[in-house]
C-alpha cells in the first residue's frame, strides 16, 4: 500500500545544473556541508520557537530543542536530526525540489563570474542543502511537521536528475537527514572529525549540537558575553558564521546597554559592499533580532536606518516581549530606543575610525561612502554628524579623500563659502570650464560625481557656518579683493563682441536661454549655466539616465571675449565656418556638462572643421 504513494519527481533545470557542479567539481573544503545542515537545523528550531509564541498546539511541545549528529562507521553514514518546525510532504517537495531554483541560478552565475569553484559562497544563495552531494552518494530526508495532523514523509535522492517522496514512519516532530557517504568521504564517518567541524563552523549556534552523546558547541551567545572575554578570532569566527562572508569584517561594534533600554548587540561593518546594498528594498538587510534569545526576525530592517543597511549583526533585548509581532516591531517604543542607540553607536565608531585610523576609514569610504551620502540626503537628525564623515576628491587633492573639516582648515582668509562642482568623474570636472574661475584664486573645489550628490547637497547646505555653493551657479560672485581674472592681453572690442554674441544667438536659437559675456572665465572659450529656476546639470544627468527620449536643456551660454578661439571667430570671413564653430562650442559645453543627448552627432561637424583647417594649410 505504501508503495502506491511513492512518487518520483524531476529536479528543475537549474537544480540539475547545480547538482552537476557540486557532484563533479573538485571542491577541497567539503566539510562545509555539515555547517549548512546545522544552520538549516538551527533555522528550523528558530522558526518553531516563533510559531510557539502564538500557537501552543504543536506536536511534542515539551521536547528540548536540540540538534543531534550520529555516525555509523560501518555503514558509512552520517545522520543529522533536529526537532524544529519540520515539513510535510508538500513542503519537502517545495523546499528541496523547486523553491531554491532562483538561488541556484544566482549561485551558478556567481561561480561563473568568479571563474572558480568557491564553497564560501554556497550559503549565500539558498542552496546550502545541496552541498551534501559533495560527500554523499545518497541522501534521505525524513521529516514530520509541527502540525499534529500532518504525517511524516521521506525525500530521497542520489544527486542525479530526480528524487522520490514517499510516506514514512516518524513519531516525533522535526527533520532527520541521513547521508550515505561516498568512498572518498569516509573521513566524515568519525566522531572526532565531526566535532572538529562543529567547533570550527558552528560553535555559536544557540542550541546544543550533540555529536554522539557529547555537546560539541559552546552555545553561549557571543553578544551576551563580556567584551573583555571575547577574542579577536572569536569575533571573526562569529561574523563568518553569521554572514558566510569569508573576508574578515572591517569593524565590529559590541554594545551592552542597561538604560534607558536594556539590550545586547554585536554589529559588523563588512570589508566589502554587496551589490544587494544598492537596493533599499532588499529583503536581506538588517541585523538578526532576538527577544530573550529567541529569534524574532532574520532581517530586522527597522532596527537601523536604511542608509546603515550595510551593517550586519545581532540585536537581543530582555525588554522586548516574546509575543511581539513582526508588524508591531517598528512601532514599539523599546525598539525605537534601541534603534537610536545603535545608530548613535555606529556613527560614533565611524567617527573614531576616521579620526584614529584614516587609512582604514578611506577603505570604508570606498565601499560604503555612497550610503553615508544617502544618510545626509535623507536623515536630517544626524546631518551634522554625517557631515564630518563625508569625503570628497577636490581640485587640490584629485586622488585623495578630503573631509569638509580639512577643506575649511585650508580655506584662504577671504574665502567665505565652500565651493563644489558636479561632473561624471574627477577627470571630467578637472576639464570643466567652471573650474577656471577658482584656479587663479587658490579656491579649492569639491568634486561631486555621484547621482546621490544632488540630493545630498539639498540637505547639506553649510558646514561650520560656511555655506556650500555650486560653482556653476549663474549668479555666482567671488570676493572682489581676491585675484581677479587677468585684464591684460588681447581682447575683442565691445562692438566685435556684441556682433559675435548676436551670431551665437542666431545659430543656436531657442536651444539656449541667453548668450552673454563671461566676467569670470579665463582658460575656456565658453561655459553653460543654468538659470536660477532651472534644473542644474547634476539633476539633468539623472534625467538623462532615466529618459530614453532625452533632449538637451536650455542654458545660458557665457562667452570669454579674450579666448583665442573667440577672437579668431570674430575675424573669420567664412560665415559657414563661423556657424560650425559656434555649434561645436555649444556641443562641447554640453558634453563637458554631461548632458549631451547624442555626442556621436558631433562627428560630422568635427570632420568638417578639420577639413576646413587642412584646406587653409594647403
BADRENRO-81818 format. One record per residue (C-alpha): residue in three letters; residue number from 1; x negated, y, z. Coordinates in steps of 0.2 Angstrom, whole numbers, padded with zeros to 4 digits. Layout:
BADRENRO-81818
res,n,x,y,z
ALA,NUM,X,Y,Z $
...
***
This chain:
BADRENRO-81818
res,n,x,y,z
UNK,1,0000,0000,0000 $
UNK,2,-0014,0012,0004 $
UNK,3,-0022,0009,-0012 $
UNK,4,-0007,0016,-0021 $
UNK,5,-0011,0033,-0013 $
UNK,6,-0029,0034,-0019 $
UNK,7,-0031,0047,-0032 $
UNK,8,-0046,0052,-0042 $
UNK,9,-0049,0070,-0047 $
UNK,10,-0062,0078,-0059 $
UNK,11,-0073,0092,-0052 $
UNK,12,-0071,0109,-0060 $
UNK,13,-0084,0113,-0074 $
UNK,14,-0094,0125,-0063 $
UNK,15,-0095,0112,-0049 $
UNK,16,-0101,0099,-0061 $
UNK,17,-0115,0111,-0066 $
UNK,18,-0119,0115,-0048 $
UNK,19,-0120,0096,-0043 $
UNK,20,-0131,0093,-0058 $
UNK,21,-0143,0106,-0052 $
UNK,22,-0143,0100,-0034 $
UNK,23,-0145,0082,-0038 $
UNK,24,-0158,0083,-0051 $
UNK,25,-0168,0098,-0046 $
UNK,26,-0185,0097,-0037 $
UNK,27,-0180,0105,-0020 $
UNK,28,-0193,0104,-0007 $
UNK,29,-0183,0111,0008 $
UNK,30,-0169,0099,0008 $
UNK,31,-0167,0100,0026 $
UNK,32,-0155,0115,0024 $
UNK,33,-0141,0103,0021 $
UNK,34,-0139,0100,0039 $
UNK,35,-0139,0119,0043 $
UNK,36,-0125,0121,0031 $
UNK,37,-0115,0107,0038 $
UNK,38,-0117,0113,0056 $
UNK,39,-0112,0130,0050 $
UNK,40,-0097,0124,0042 $
UNK,41,-0093,0114,0058 $
UNK,42,-0095,0129,0069 $
UNK,43,-0084,0139,0057 $
UNK,44,-0070,0126,0059 $
UNK,45,-0071,0127,0078 $
UNK,46,-0070,0146,0077 $
UNK,47,-0055,0145,0066 $
UNK,48,-0047,0133,0079 $
UNK,49,-0050,0145,0093 $
UNK,50,-0042,0159,0084 $
UNK,51,-0027,0148,0079 $
UNK,52,-0025,0144,0098 $
UNK,53,-0024,0162,0103 $
UNK,54,-0006,0162,0096 $
UNK,55,-0002,0144,0094 $
UNK,56,-0004,0131,0108 $
UNK,57,0005,0117,0099 $
UNK,58,-0011,0109,0091 $
UNK,59,-0017,0091,0091 $
UNK,60,-0029,0087,0106 $
UNK,61,-0028,0105,0114 $
UNK,62,-0039,0100,0129 $
UNK,63,-0053,0092,0119 $
UNK,64,-0070,0100,0122 $
UNK,65,-0076,0110,0107 $
UNK,66,-0092,0101,0101 $
UNK,67,-0102,0096,0086 $
UNK,68,-0110,0078,0085 $
UNK,69,-0123,0071,0074 $
UNK,70,-0126,0052,0074 $
UNK,71,-0139,0042,0065 $
UNK,72,-0138,0024,0059 $
UNK,73,-0156,0020,0054 $
UNK,74,-0152,0003,0047 $
UNK,75,-0138,0008,0036 $
UNK,76,-0147,0024,0032 $
UNK,77,-0133,0035,0036 $
UNK,78,-0130,0052,0045 $
UNK,79,-0113,0057,0052 $
UNK,80,-0109,0075,0057 $
UNK,81,-0092,0077,0066 $
UNK,82,-0083,0091,0074 $
UNK,83,-0066,0094,0082 $
UNK,84,-0062,0110,0074 $
UNK,85,-0047,0115,0064 $
UNK,86,-0048,0100,0052 $
UNK,87,-0040,0098,0035 $
UNK,88,-0025,0089,0027 $
UNK,89,-0025,0080,0010 $
UNK,90,-0021,0096,0000 $
UNK,91,-0034,0106,0010 $
UNK,92,-0048,0093,0006 $
UNK,93,-0044,0094,-0012 $
UNK,94,-0044,0113,-0012 $
UNK,95,-0059,0116,-0001 $
UNK,96,-0070,0103,-0008 $
UNK,97,-0065,0101,-0026 $
UNK,98,-0059,0118,-0033 $
UNK,99,-0060,0133,-0021 $
UNK,100,-0079,0136,-0022 $
UNK,101,-0079,0136,-0041 $
UNK,102,-0082,0155,-0042 $
UNK,103,-0095,0154,-0029 $
UNK,104,-0103,0140,-0038 $
UNK,105,-0104,0151,-0054 $
UNK,106,-0111,0166,-0045 $
UNK,107,-0124,0154,-0037 $
UNK,108,-0129,0147,-0054 $
UNK,109,-0131,0164,-0061 $
UNK,110,-0142,0169,-0046 $
UNK,111,-0153,0154,-0049 $
UNK,112,-0155,0159,-0067 $
UNK,113,-0159,0177,-0063 $
UNK,114,-0172,0172,-0050 $
UNK,115,-0180,0159,-0063 $
UNK,116,-0182,0147,-0049 $
UNK,117,-0173,0134,-0038 $
UNK,118,-0171,0143,-0021 $
UNK,119,-0162,0134,-0007 $
UNK,120,-0162,0150,0004 $
UNK,121,-0148,0157,-0006 $
UNK,122,-0136,0142,-0005 $
UNK,123,-0126,0148,0009 $
UNK,124,-0123,0165,0002 $
UNK,125,-0111,0159,-0012 $
UNK,126,-0099,0147,-0003 $
UNK,127,-0107,0132,-0010 $
UNK,128,-0117,0126,0006 $
UNK,129,-0107,0110,0007 $
UNK,130,-0113,0103,-0009 $
UNK,131,-0131,0104,-0003 $
UNK,132,-0128,0087,0004 $
UNK,133,-0130,0079,-0013 $
UNK,134,-0149,0084,-0012 $
UNK,135,-0151,0070,0001 $
UNK,136,-0135,0058,-0001 $
UNK,137,-0130,0045,-0014 $
UNK,138,-0113,0046,-0007 $
UNK,139,-0103,0057,0004 $
UNK,140,-0087,0053,0014 $
UNK,141,-0077,0067,0022 $
UNK,142,-0063,0061,0034 $
UNK,143,-0053,0075,0041 $
UNK,144,-0037,0077,0051 $
UNK,145,-0028,0094,0053 $
UNK,146,-0024,0103,0070 $
UNK,147,-0006,0101,0065 $
UNK,148,0002,0087,0074 $
UNK,149,0012,0081,0059 $
UNK,150,-0002,0080,0047 $
UNK,151,-0010,0064,0043 $
UNK,152,-0029,0060,0040 $
UNK,153,-0037,0058,0023 $
UNK,154,-0054,0054,0017 $
UNK,155,-0063,0063,0002 $
UNK,156,-0077,0053,-0006 $
UNK,157,-0089,0057,-0020 $
UNK,158,-0106,0051,-0026 $
UNK,159,-0110,0068,-0034 $
UNK,160,-0105,0064,-0052 $
UNK,161,-0091,0071,-0061 $
UNK,162,-0077,0065,-0050 $
UNK,163,-0071,0062,-0032 $
UNK,164,-0057,0052,-0024 $
UNK,165,-0045,0056,-0010 $
UNK,166,-0035,0043,0000 $
UNK,167,-0026,0041,0017 $
UNK,168,-0037,0037,0032 $
UNK,169,-0035,0032,0050 $
UNK,170,-0041,0046,0062 $
UNK,171,-0033,0049,0079 $
UNK,172,-0042,0065,0083 $
UNK,173,-0042,0082,0076 $
UNK,174,-0057,0088,0066 $
UNK,175,-0069,0083,0052 $
UNK,176,-0081,0069,0050 $
UNK,177,-0094,0069,0036 $
UNK,178,-0104,0053,0033 $
UNK,179,-0119,0054,0021 $
UNK,180,-0127,0038,0013 $
UNK,181,-0145,0044,0011 $
UNK,182,-0155,0042,-0005 $
UNK,183,-0170,0031,-0004 $
UNK,184,-0182,0047,-0004 $
UNK,185,-0172,0055,0010 $
UNK,186,-0173,0041,0024 $
UNK,187,-0184,0053,0034 $
UNK,188,-0167,0061,0039 $
UNK,189,-0161,0045,0047 $
UNK,190,-0171,0048,0063 $
UNK,191,-0166,0057,0079 $
UNK,192,-0182,0067,0081 $
UNK,193,-0181,0074,0063 $
UNK,194,-0163,0080,0065 $
UNK,195,-0166,0088,0082 $
UNK,196,-0181,0097,0074 $
UNK,197,-0170,0104,0061 $
UNK,198,-0156,0109,0073 $
UNK,199,-0169,0119,0084 $
UNK,200,-0176,0127,0068 $
UNK,201,-0160,0132,0059 $
UNK,202,-0145,0131,0071 $
UNK,203,-0152,0135,0089 $
UNK,204,-0139,0149,0092 $
UNK,205,-0124,0140,0086 $
UNK,206,-0111,0145,0100 $
UNK,207,-0106,0126,0103 $
UNK,208,-0116,0111,0109 $
UNK,209,-0123,0102,0095 $
UNK,210,-0127,0084,0100 $
UNK,211,-0139,0073,0091 $
UNK,212,-0135,0056,0099 $
UNK,213,-0132,0059,0117 $
UNK,214,-0143,0075,0119 $
UNK,215,-0138,0093,0116 $
UNK,216,-0151,0100,0103 $
UNK,217,-0147,0118,0103 $
UNK,218,-0148,0132,0116 $
UNK,219,-0131,0139,0113 $
UNK,220,-0134,0154,0123 $
UNK,221,-0128,0169,0113 $
UNK,222,-0144,0179,0110 $
UNK,223,-0134,0195,0110 $
UNK,224,-0129,0192,0128 $
UNK,225,-0147,0189,0134 $
UNK,226,-0158,0202,0142 $
UNK,227,-0168,0211,0128 $
UNK,228,-0184,0208,0138 $
UNK,229,-0181,0189,0137 $
UNK,230,-0179,0188,0118 $
UNK,231,-0195,0187,0107 $
UNK,232,-0198,0194,0090 $
UNK,233,-0197,0177,0082 $
UNK,234,-0180,0173,0090 $
UNK,235,-0173,0190,0084 $
UNK,236,-0179,0185,0066 $
UNK,237,-0173,0167,0068 $
UNK,238,-0156,0173,0073 $
UNK,239,-0155,0185,0059 $
UNK,240,-0159,0171,0046 $
UNK,241,-0145,0160,0053 $
UNK,242,-0133,0174,0053 $
UNK,243,-0136,0181,0036 $
UNK,244,-0145,0167,0027 $
UNK,245,-0157,0181,0021 $
UNK,246,-0175,0173,0021 $
UNK,247,-0183,0191,0021 $
UNK,248,-0186,0197,0039 $
UNK,249,-0175,0212,0044 $
UNK,250,-0182,0230,0043 $
UNK,251,-0175,0234,0061 $
UNK,252,-0165,0225,0075 $
UNK,253,-0154,0235,0087 $
UNK,254,-0150,0226,0103 $
UNK,255,-0137,0235,0114 $
UNK,256,-0128,0231,0130 $
UNK,257,-0116,0243,0137 $
UNK,258,-0105,0244,0153 $
UNK,259,-0097,0261,0152 $
UNK,260,-0086,0268,0146 $
UNK,261,-0083,0252,0136 $
UNK,262,-0091,0235,0140 $
UNK,263,-0099,0226,0125 $
UNK,264,-0114,0217,0119 $
UNK,265,-0121,0220,0101 $
UNK,266,-0135,0214,0091 $
UNK,267,-0136,0223,0074 $
UNK,268,-0149,0222,0060 $
UNK,269,-0154,0233,0045 $
UNK,270,-0160,0221,0031 $
UNK,271,-0176,0225,0022 $
UNK,272,-0167,0225,0005 $
UNK,273,-0150,0230,-0001 $
UNK,274,-0137,0218,-0008 $
UNK,275,-0128,0223,-0023 $
UNK,276,-0112,0220,-0015 $
UNK,277,-0115,0235,-0004 $
UNK,278,-0111,0247,-0018 $
UNK,279,-0093,0242,-0017 $
UNK,280,-0085,0250,-0002 $
UNK,281,-0071,0237,-0004 $
UNK,282,-0082,0222,-0002 $
UNK,283,-0075,0209,0010 $
UNK,284,-0092,0203,0015 $
UNK,285,-0097,0219,0025 $
UNK,286,-0096,0222,0044 $
UNK,287,-0103,0213,0059 $
UNK,288,-0095,0197,0067 $
UNK,289,-0083,0202,0081 $
UNK,290,-0081,0192,0096 $
UNK,291,-0069,0194,0111 $
UNK,292,-0076,0185,0126 $
UNK,293,-0087,0174,0115 $
UNK,294,-0073,0169,0104 $
UNK,295,-0075,0174,0085 $
UNK,296,-0060,0186,0081 $
UNK,297,-0066,0192,0064 $
UNK,298,-0080,0186,0052 $
UNK,299,-0082,0203,0044 $
UNK,300,-0076,0217,0056 $
UNK,301,-0076,0231,0043 $
UNK,302,-0068,0243,0055 $
UNK,303,-0082,0241,0068 $
UNK,304,-0094,0253,0059 $
UNK,305,-0090,0267,0046 $
UNK,306,-0091,0262,0028 $
UNK,307,-0107,0271,0025 $
UNK,308,-0115,0259,0038 $
UNK,309,-0109,0244,0029 $
UNK,310,-0127,0238,0026 $
UNK,311,-0128,0234,0044 $
UNK,312,-0126,0216,0049 $
UNK,313,-0125,0208,0066 $
UNK,314,-0113,0203,0080 $
UNK,315,-0102,0213,0092 $
UNK,316,-0095,0205,0108 $
UNK,317,-0084,0213,0121 $
UNK,318,-0076,0206,0138 $
UNK,319,-0064,0221,0137 $
UNK,320,-0056,0216,0121 $
UNK,321,-0040,0205,0124 $
UNK,322,-0041,0187,0117 $
UNK,323,-0024,0189,0109 $
UNK,324,-0028,0204,0099 $
UNK,325,-0023,0203,0081 $
UNK,326,-0034,0207,0066 $
UNK,327,-0021,0220,0061 $
UNK,328,-0022,0230,0078 $
UNK,329,-0041,0229,0079 $
UNK,330,-0043,0245,0070 $
UNK,331,-0031,0255,0081 $
UNK,332,-0037,0248,0098 $
UNK,333,-0044,0261,0110 $
UNK,334,-0058,0249,0116 $
UNK,335,-0063,0246,0098 $
UNK,336,-0063,0265,0094 $
UNK,337,-0075,0267,0109 $
UNK,338,-0087,0253,0103 $
UNK,339,-0087,0259,0085 $
UNK,340,-0093,0276,0091 $
UNK,341,-0106,0269,0102 $
UNK,342,-0113,0258,0089 $
UNK,343,-0113,0272,0076 $
UNK,344,-0122,0283,0088 $
UNK,345,-0135,0270,0092 $
UNK,346,-0138,0265,0074 $
UNK,347,-0141,0284,0069 $
UNK,348,-0152,0287,0084 $
UNK,349,-0163,0271,0079 $
UNK,350,-0164,0278,0062 $
UNK,351,-0170,0295,0069 $
UNK,352,-0183,0286,0079 $
UNK,353,-0189,0276,0064 $
UNK,354,-0190,0292,0053 $
UNK,355,-0200,0301,0067 $
UNK,356,-0212,0287,0073 $
UNK,357,-0213,0276,0058 $
UNK,358,-0211,0287,0042 $
UNK,359,-0218,0273,0030 $
UNK,360,-0205,0261,0036 $
UNK,361,-0192,0274,0035 $
UNK,362,-0197,0278,0017 $
UNK,363,-0194,0259,0013 $
UNK,364,-0177,0260,0022 $
UNK,365,-0173,0276,0012 $
UNK,366,-0177,0267,-0005 $
UNK,367,-0165,0254,-0001 $
UNK,368,-0151,0262,0008 $
UNK,369,-0153,0281,0006 $
UNK,370,-0138,0282,-0006 $
UNK,371,-0127,0276,0009 $
UNK,372,-0133,0289,0021 $
UNK,373,-0129,0302,0007 $
UNK,374,-0111,0294,0007 $
UNK,375,-0110,0297,0025 $
UNK,376,-0115,0315,0023 $
UNK,377,-0101,0317,0010 $
UNK,378,-0088,0308,0020 $
UNK,379,-0091,0309,0038 $
UNK,380,-0091,0327,0044 $
UNK,381,-0093,0322,0063 $
UNK,382,-0111,0316,0060 $
UNK,383,-0116,0328,0047 $
UNK,384,-0129,0337,0057 $
UNK,385,-0137,0321,0062 $
UNK,386,-0137,0313,0045 $
UNK,387,-0144,0330,0038 $
UNK,388,-0160,0326,0047 $
UNK,389,-0161,0308,0040 $
UNK,390,-0158,0313,0021 $
UNK,391,-0174,0313,0010 $
UNK,392,-0177,0321,-0007 $
UNK,393,-0190,0322,-0021 $
UNK,394,-0195,0340,-0024 $
UNK,395,-0204,0351,-0036 $
UNK,396,-0218,0352,-0023 $
UNK,397,-0218,0333,-0020 $
UNK,398,-0210,0324,-0035 $
UNK,399,-0217,0307,-0030 $
UNK,400,-0214,0308,-0011 $
UNK,401,-0199,0309,0000 $
UNK,402,-0196,0326,0009 $
UNK,403,-0185,0329,0023 $
UNK,404,-0175,0345,0025 $
UNK,405,-0185,0350,0041 $
UNK,406,-0201,0348,0031 $
UNK,407,-0194,0359,0017 $
UNK,408,-0188,0373,0029 $
UNK,409,-0205,0372,0038 $
UNK,410,-0215,0377,0022 $
UNK,411,-0202,0390,0015 $
UNK,412,-0211,0407,0011 $
UNK,413,-0206,0420,0024 $
UNK,414,-0195,0430,0012 $
UNK,415,-0185,0414,0006 $
UNK,416,-0168,0413,0014 $
UNK,417,-0160,0399,0005 $
UNK,418,-0163,0380,0001 $
UNK,419,-0163,0378,-0017 $
UNK,420,-0158,0362,-0027 $
UNK,421,-0156,0356,-0045 $
UNK,422,-0146,0342,-0052 $
UNK,423,-0153,0330,-0065 $
UNK,424,-0153,0312,-0071 $
UNK,425,-0170,0309,-0063 $
UNK,426,-0185,0319,-0056 $
UNK,427,-0194,0320,-0073 $
UNK,428,-0179,0327,-0081 $
UNK,429,-0177,0341,-0068 $
UNK,430,-0196,0345,-0070 $
UNK,431,-0192,0349,-0088 $
UNK,432,-0177,0359,-0083 $
UNK,433,-0176,0377,-0089 $
UNK,434,-0168,0381,-0072 $
UNK,435,-0184,0377,-0063 $
UNK,436,-0193,0392,-0072 $
UNK,437,-0186,0405,-0060 $
UNK,438,-0194,0396,-0045 $
UNK,439,-0211,0392,-0051 $
UNK,440,-0218,0409,-0051 $
UNK,441,-0211,0412,-0033 $
UNK,442,-0218,0397,-0025 $
UNK,443,-0200,0392,-0020 $
UNK,444,-0198,0373,-0018 $
UNK,445,-0183,0365,-0026 $
UNK,446,-0174,0349,-0020 $
UNK,447,-0171,0336,-0034 $
UNK,448,-0154,0328,-0034 $
UNK,449,-0152,0314,-0046 $
UNK,450,-0138,0303,-0040 $
UNK,451,-0119,0304,-0043 $
UNK,452,-0116,0305,-0024 $
UNK,453,-0126,0320,-0023 $
UNK,454,-0112,0331,-0029 $
UNK,455,-0101,0325,-0016 $
UNK,456,-0114,0327,-0003 $
UNK,457,-0118,0345,-0006 $
UNK,458,-0100,0349,-0005 $
UNK,459,-0101,0344,0014 $
UNK,460,-0119,0348,0017 $
UNK,461,-0119,0367,0015 $
UNK,462,-0133,0373,0026 $
UNK,463,-0147,0366,0037 $
UNK,464,-0155,0376,0052 $
UNK,465,-0144,0391,0047 $
UNK,466,-0152,0391,0029 $
UNK,467,-0138,0389,0016 $
UNK,468,-0140,0376,0002 $
UNK,469,-0139,0384,-0015 $
UNK,470,-0138,0377,-0033 $
UNK,471,-0152,0383,-0043 $
UNK,472,-0142,0383,-0058 $
UNK,473,-0128,0395,-0051 $
UNK,474,-0123,0408,-0064 $
UNK,475,-0123,0421,-0050 $
UNK,476,-0140,0416,-0043 $
UNK,477,-0151,0431,-0037 $
UNK,478,-0168,0430,-0029 $
UNK,479,-0177,0441,-0016 $
UNK,480,-0182,0457,-0026 $
UNK,481,-0198,0459,-0017 $
UNK,482,-0204,0441,-0022 $
UNK,483,-0214,0439,-0038 $
UNK,484,-0204,0444,-0052 $
UNK,485,-0205,0437,-0070 $
UNK,486,-0219,0444,-0080 $
UNK,487,-0214,0460,-0088 $
UNK,488,-0230,0461,-0099 $
UNK,489,-0232,0454,-0116 $
UNK,490,-0221,0454,-0132 $
UNK,491,-0203,0455,-0131 $
UNK,492,-0188,0458,-0143 $
UNK,493,-0181,0476,-0143 $
UNK,494,-0164,0479,-0136 $
UNK,495,-0157,0481,-0154 $
UNK,496,-0165,0465,-0161 $
UNK,497,-0159,0455,-0145 $
UNK,498,-0141,0462,-0147 $
UNK,499,-0141,0456,-0166 $
UNK,500,-0148,0439,-0161 $
UNK,501,-0135,0436,-0147 $
UNK,502,-0121,0440,-0159 $
UNK,503,-0128,0427,-0171 $
UNK,504,-0128,0414,-0157 $
UNK,505,-0110,0418,-0153 $
UNK,506,-0105,0417,-0171 $
UNK,507,-0114,0400,-0174 $
UNK,508,-0108,0392,-0158 $
UNK,509,-0091,0399,-0157 $
UNK,510,-0079,0393,-0144 $
UNK,511,-0092,0379,-0139 $
UNK,512,-0099,0392,-0127 $
UNK,513,-0091,0404,-0115 $
UNK,514,-0103,0418,-0117 $
UNK,515,-0121,0421,-0124 $
UNK,516,-0131,0434,-0114 $
UNK,517,-0149,0439,-0109 $
UNK,518,-0158,0430,-0095 $
UNK,519,-0165,0440,-0082 $
UNK,520,-0174,0425,-0074 $
UNK,521,-0181,0414,-0087 $
UNK,522,-0200,0413,-0090 $
UNK,523,-0206,0397,-0099 $
UNK,524,-0190,0391,-0108 $
UNK,525,-0181,0399,-0123 $
UNK,526,-0163,0396,-0116 $
UNK,527,-0153,0388,-0102 $
UNK,528,-0134,0384,-0099 $
UNK,529,-0125,0390,-0084 $
UNK,530,-0108,0385,-0078 $
UNK,531,-0096,0400,-0074 $
UNK,532,-0090,0401,-0056 $
UNK,533,-0074,0392,-0058 $
UNK,534,-0080,0379,-0070 $
UNK,535,-0086,0361,-0066 $
UNK,536,-0105,0360,-0064 $
UNK,537,-0117,0349,-0074 $
UNK,538,-0118,0337,-0059 $
UNK,539,-0099,0333,-0060 $
UNK,540,-0099,0334,-0079 $
UNK,541,-0112,0320,-0079 $
UNK,542,-0100,0309,-0068 $
UNK,543,-0085,0313,-0080 $
UNK,544,-0096,0308,-0095 $
UNK,545,-0100,0291,-0087 $
UNK,546,-0081,0289,-0084 $
UNK,547,-0073,0295,-0100 $
UNK,548,-0075,0287,-0117 $
UNK,549,-0070,0302,-0127 $
UNK,550,-0081,0315,-0118 $
UNK,551,-0083,0332,-0125 $
UNK,552,-0097,0345,-0120 $
UNK,553,-0091,0358,-0108 $
UNK,554,-0090,0376,-0112 $
UNK,555,-0105,0385,-0104 $
UNK,556,-0114,0402,-0103 $
UNK,557,-0129,0402,-0114 $
UNK,558,-0143,0413,-0107 $
UNK,559,-0157,0418,-0119 $
UNK,560,-0175,0423,-0115 $
UNK,561,-0180,0438,-0126 $
UNK,562,-0199,0435,-0123 $
UNK,563,-0200,0417,-0128 $
UNK,564,-0209,0414,-0144 $
UNK,565,-0195,0404,-0152 $
UNK,566,-0183,0418,-0149 $
UNK,567,-0194,0431,-0155 $
UNK,568,-0198,0421,-0170 $
UNK,569,-0179,0418,-0174 $
UNK,570,-0177,0437,-0175 $
UNK,571,-0189,0439,-0189 $
UNK,572,-0183,0424,-0200 $
UNK,573,-0176,0429,-0216 $
UNK,574,-0168,0412,-0219 $
UNK,575,-0151,0413,-0211 $
UNK,576,-0148,0394,-0213 $
UNK,577,-0164,0390,-0204 $
UNK,578,-0159,0403,-0190 $
UNK,579,-0142,0395,-0188 $
UNK,580,-0150,0377,-0187 $
UNK,581,-0162,0384,-0173 $
UNK,582,-0148,0391,-0163 $
UNK,583,-0138,0374,-0165 $
UNK,584,-0154,0365,-0159 $
UNK,585,-0157,0376,-0144 $
UNK,586,-0140,0374,-0138 $
UNK,587,-0140,0355,-0141 $
UNK,588,-0157,0353,-0132 $
UNK,589,-0150,0363,-0117 $
UNK,590,-0135,0351,-0117 $
UNK,591,-0147,0336,-0117 $
UNK,592,-0158,0343,-0103 $
UNK,593,-0142,0346,-0093 $
UNK,594,-0137,0328,-0096 $
UNK,595,-0121,0332,-0103 $
UNK,596,-0124,0330,-0122 $
UNK,597,-0109,0319,-0129 $
UNK,598,-0120,0311,-0143 $
UNK,599,-0138,0315,-0144 $
UNK,600,-0140,0305,-0160 $
UNK,601,-0131,0319,-0169 $
UNK,602,-0146,0330,-0167 $
UNK,603,-0157,0319,-0178 $
UNK,604,-0152,0325,-0195 $
UNK,605,-0155,0343,-0189 $
UNK,606,-0171,0340,-0181 $
UNK,607,-0177,0332,-0198 $
UNK,608,-0171,0347,-0207 $
UNK,609,-0181,0358,-0196 $
UNK,610,-0196,0348,-0198 $
UNK,611,-0194,0348,-0217 $
UNK,612,-0192,0367,-0217 $
UNK,613,-0208,0368,-0207 $
UNK,614,-0218,0357,-0218 $
UNK,615,-0212,0367,-0234 $
UNK,616,-0218,0383,-0226 $
UNK,617,-0235,0375,-0223 $
UNK,618,-0237,0370,-0241 $
***
